[in-house]
Amino acid sequence: MAHGTVHFGDRSLPRTLLPLANVNAFATVHLLIGGASIFSRPVNNFGEYVLPGLPLGQSFALLAQTEAGEGEQLILAPTGSATGPRTSSIS
């Protein structure tokens, strides 16, 4: 399982809700393996995401997308005896 936060370069949240203007924009995080999107989840109002079912022992990428742009974070497979939780922040 991966969890983390998504934010813009200025540390603001990727969430806009303007009901009177009919705007409801939020980020989506995608799990990429070999360049292909395996699955995606929306980011909550606080910029947080949880992705279950990550591949064990192999590298993958997390791609955060909004209407304004995207950011990608490569997560390398652990080597040697390195174990434990992996978290990331995508900006």
C-alpha positions as CSV (number, residue, x, y, z in Angstrom):
1,M,0.0,0.0,0.0
2,A,1.2,3.5,-0.8
3,H,-0.1,6.7,0.8
4,G,1.0,10.2,0.6
5,T,0.1,13.7,-0.4
6,V,-0.2,15.6,-3.7
7,H,0.4,19.3,-3.9
8,F,1.4,22.0,-6.4
9,G,4.9,23.4,-6.5
10,D,3.8,26.3,-4.2
11,R,2.5,23.7,-1.6
12,S,-1.2,24.5,-2.3
13,L,-3.7,21.7,-2.6
14,P,-4.9,20.4,-6.0
15,R,-8.5,20.9,-5.2
16,T,-11.0,23.5,-6.4
17,L,-14.7,23.5,-5.6
18,L,-16.8,26.4,-6.8
19,P,-20.4,25.2,-7.0
20,L,-21.8,28.4,-8.4
21,A,-19.3,28.3,-11.3
22,N,-19.9,24.5,-11.7
23,V,-16.3,23.7,-11.0
24,N,-15.3,20.6,-9.1
25,A,-11.6,19.9,-9.9
26,F,-9.4,17.4,-8.0
27,A,-6.2,15.4,-8.7
28,T,-6.0,11.7,-9.5
29,V,-3.1,9.4,-8.7
30,H,-2.3,6.6,-11.1
31,L,-0.1,3.5,-10.5
32,L,2.2,3.0,-13.5
33,I,4.0,-0.2,-14.2
34,G,6.1,-0.3,-17.4
35,G,4.5,2.9,-18.5
36,A,0.9,1.4,-18.4
37,S,-1.7,2.7,-15.9
38,I,-2.7,-0.2,-13.7
39,F,-5.3,1.7,-11.7
40,S,-6.1,5.1,-10.4
41,R,-7.6,6.7,-7.3
42,P,-8.9,10.3,-6.7
43,V,-7.1,12.5,-4.1
44,N,-9.2,13.6,-1.2
45,N,-9.9,17.3,-0.2
46,F,-6.7,17.4,1.8
47,G,-4.5,16.2,-1.0
48,E,-4.1,12.7,0.4
49,Y,-4.2,9.4,-1.5
50,V,-4.0,5.7,-0.7
51,L,-3.2,3.1,-3.3
52,P,-3.6,-0.6,-2.3
53,G,-2.1,-3.6,-4.1
54,L,1.3,-2.3,-5.0
55,P,3.7,-4.7,-6.7
56,L,6.3,-6.2,-4.4
57,G,10.0,-6.3,-5.4
58,Q,9.6,-4.2,-8.6
59,S,9.9,-0.6,-9.4
60,F,6.8,1.5,-10.4
61,A,5.8,5.1,-10.8
62,L,3.0,7.2,-9.3
63,L,1.5,9.8,-11.6
64,A,-0.6,12.7,-10.2
65,Q,-2.8,14.5,-12.7
66,T,-4.9,17.6,-12.6
67,E,-6.4,19.8,-15.2
68,A,-3.4,22.1,-14.8
69,G,-0.7,19.5,-15.2
70,E,0.9,16.4,-13.9
71,G,3.8,15.1,-11.8
72,E,5.5,11.7,-11.7
73,Q,7.4,10.0,-8.9
74,L,9.5,6.9,-9.6
75,I,9.5,4.4,-6.7
76,L,12.5,2.0,-7.0
77,A,12.3,-1.6,-5.8
78,P,14.1,-2.1,-2.5
79,T,17.5,-3.7,-2.6
80,G,19.4,-5.7,0.0
81,S,17.8,-5.8,3.4
82,A,15.9,-2.5,3.1
83,T,12.3,-3.1,4.1
84,G,9.5,-1.0,5.6
85,P,6.9,1.5,4.5
86,R,7.4,3.7,1.5
87,T,5.7,7.0,1.3
88,S,6.0,9.8,-1.2
89,S,4.9,13.3,-1.9
90,I,4.1,14.3,-5.4
91,S,4.4,17.9,-6.5
